[in-house]
Amino acid sequence: MSNLVLETIMQRRSIRSYKEDQIDEVDLQSILAAGIQAPSANNCQPWHFTVIQDKEFIQYMNERSKEIMINSEDERISKAGNGNVNLFYNAPTLIVVSGNENEISAKVDCSAAIENMLIAAESLKIGGVWIGMLRFFISDNKEVRKLNLPDNFRPFYAVALGYKKDDAIPSPSKRNKDVVAYIR
């Protein structure tokens, strides 16, 4: 692994503030190619990527998710549903990552694809963040059908992408270094 790859990994942060400009198509295709190159169990490649750049549809997904959140029994989730936060951070591009339900490792394999895409985005100076809050939108099967997924695929997560609003790289959060054990 080159030092450039390691540098990119160490610099990558979850970016939650984006410029309105849509990301370049060549960069988008490079990011998707990085996702496609992710490792998968038995090389099954169980992923499907739905690229959403329709601002109104992303806003609809945000509003619908928040409607569902409001009804949660978890007070924090219900409160967040009532808040002004955009769950997708007003990103101009959203990639919904779905996996083949017939593959036992689909969620793990799709997670590897997401990390590849986030590292590729950072290498292109594009900000990104892994979106778990997609779970509210995809909890409604009627909404999932709007994603036009292939048969046997279900959405897991999303990746929000856009040019970073602030060029300053956020400080890294403190990392727990006491997480390695050796058996030699």
ABEGO torsion letter per residue (X at the ends): XBAAAAAAAAABBBBABBBABBBBAAAAAAAAAAAAABBBBGGAGABBBBBBABAAAAAAAAAAAAAAAAABABAAAAAAAABABBAAGGBABBBBBBBBAABAAAAAAAAAAAAAAAAAAAAAGBBBBBBAAAAAAAABAAAAAAAGBBBGBBBABBBBBEBBABABBBBBBBBBABABBBBX
